[in-house]
Amino acid sequence: MPTSVSSPAAADRLTPLGFGATTGAVHLNLPPAALVDHALRRGEGELTDTGALMCDTGQFTGRSPKDRFIVRDAGTESSVWWGDINIPFAPEKFDQLHQKMVDYLADKEVFVRDAYAGAHPAYQLRLRMVNEMAWHNLFCYNMFLRPEEGADTSWLPDFSIICAPGFLADPAVDGTRQANFAVINFTKKMILIGGTGYAGEMKKGIFGVLNYLLPHQHATLPMHCSANVGPQGDTAIFFGLSGTGKTTLSADPNRGLIGDDEHGWTPEGEVFNFEGGCYAKVIDLSREKEPEIWKAIRFGTIVENTRFVPGTHTVDYANKSVTENTRTAYPIDFIANAVEPGVAGAPQHIFFLTADAFGVLPPISKLDKSHAMYLFMSGYTAKVAGTEMGITEPQTTFSACFGAVFLPLHPTRYAEMLGQKMDEKPDVNVWLINTGWTGGAYGTGHRMKLNYTRAMITAALTDQLDTVKFTPHPVFGVMVPGAVPGVPSEILDPRRTWADKDAYDRTANSLADKFVANFKKYADFASEEILAGAPQARSSAGV
């Protein structure tokens, strides 16, 4: 039974995490209703008119990548990809910070939760979270996998999190950059998070852990992707950075949702969800555009950094006064077509989604192994004017493996694993989908119509492109289909959509140069097979 006050069972959960005697109440594995009650009692949030709990994350409305560290010790020294993404942290500083956090929480009310990461039983990570805030514990209930009712969870955790937003580090003493921090210690199997109320730090902290452990220990490829499965058991996975349509395009009423963000691909050829919930953006959310997410926002769900329509408890999803990164967190079974447990067969189709604001890339193209590995490592999309301060024209964004900030290992490790998976499953199809601009770059052309993109993906999923003739793009080398059912053929070759063909050629070559320049930092580590997927500038860029 869940424990609502301090007890021997609750204290036993804290002892392996370095806690001694505590004087505050310890709440163990509370159900959502009790956590909502505690959050309301403590002034952590308000209920919306749908019953969801609306909370603010405080100063930080997103992750703080420059304040995320990994302890550098004998176990990680030669394996972690050290640099601006994986910033080293001294073991003795971690121990000092850990003790200070334990002391800080010793007289406070805390919320403890036991959970899993990894829907596949053979690859599960047993977790224990200690939260200063009740709504953070509800977030953990929603986002991680929940043990069965009555299951014994008095285990020694494989990994644990101590999260105390009210604890502020002293950078001069504690080795942090500023007062907030997230520090992963692979040797002590622990994550410390302080000074920030952004709940996503916990979710992505565990994702980073799995990105390190699964390749090392289980020859399993961790992936920052959504995944769904068709009626015939055909699995598809969707990679893409923010704004490319990953959540929208993987949400298909005719296919089961395996998960919306994080998955593993096992040596046995199965795909499994890491999580037990969804963490979706809700800026400008509407019932018409995202009916599944809209219906999921009910009692037990969290909405972050949103605001009410004045005088009501109705959420105004268009309100950006706090941040554009407004979010909702809910259990995956709040989605009607969710697959539970979140395990399916190896993917028949892999989609790389990009919003190319330069209007250069084809709306759909097929990739061989070399191009798949190269484009996977590149992780390209483009930001457009107005999305961030100071952006007045399209800007390239490259994020290795479509999630560089979550990769403790060098990106070539993950790209080579993808190539190995393609060798093991030679019938897998890899597609590049441009959800961005056509007929010219941003400001001249227009955004690709969503119904066309959906038609292209459906054609790929239903094998309607198997007999279509493909032609290589002269610059990027990807294979462009000559026809797609339900899509005008003239938009398939992007050069044909531009009024000024010379301008297209110049823009295509310029984008190719940006790919090559970005890849220079990986070139010394990449194989010849990966490098063979690089674009080649040409005088004419028509298909």
Buried (B, 14 or more C-beta within 10 A) or exposed (E): EEBBEBEEBBBEBBEBBBBEEBEEBBBBBBEBEBBBEBBBEEEBBBBBEBEBBBBBBBEBBBBBBEBBBBBBBEEBEEBBBBEEBBBBBEBEBBBBBBEBBBEBBBEBBBBBBBBBBBBBEEBBBBBBBBBBBBBBBBBBBBBBBBBEEEEEBEBEBBBBBBBBBEBBBEBEEBBBBEBBBBBBBBEBBBBBBBBBBBBBBBBBBBBBBBBBBBBBEBEBBBBBBBBBBBEEEBBBBBBBBBBBBBBBBBBBEEBBBBBBBBBBBBEEEBBBBBBBBBBBBBBEBEEEEBEBBBBBBEEBBBBBBBBBEEEEBEBEBEBBEBBEBBBBBBBBEBBEBBBBBBBBBBBBBBBBBBBBBBBBBBBBBBBBBBBBBBBBBBBBBBBBBEEEEEEEEBBBBBBBBBBBBBBBBBBBBBBBBBBBBBEEBEEBBBBBBBBBBBBBBBEEBEBBBEEBBBBBBBBBBEEBBEEBEBBBBBBBBBBBBEBBEEBEEEBBBBBBBBEEEEBBBEBBBEBBEBBBEBBEEBEEBBEEBBBBBBBEBBEEBBB
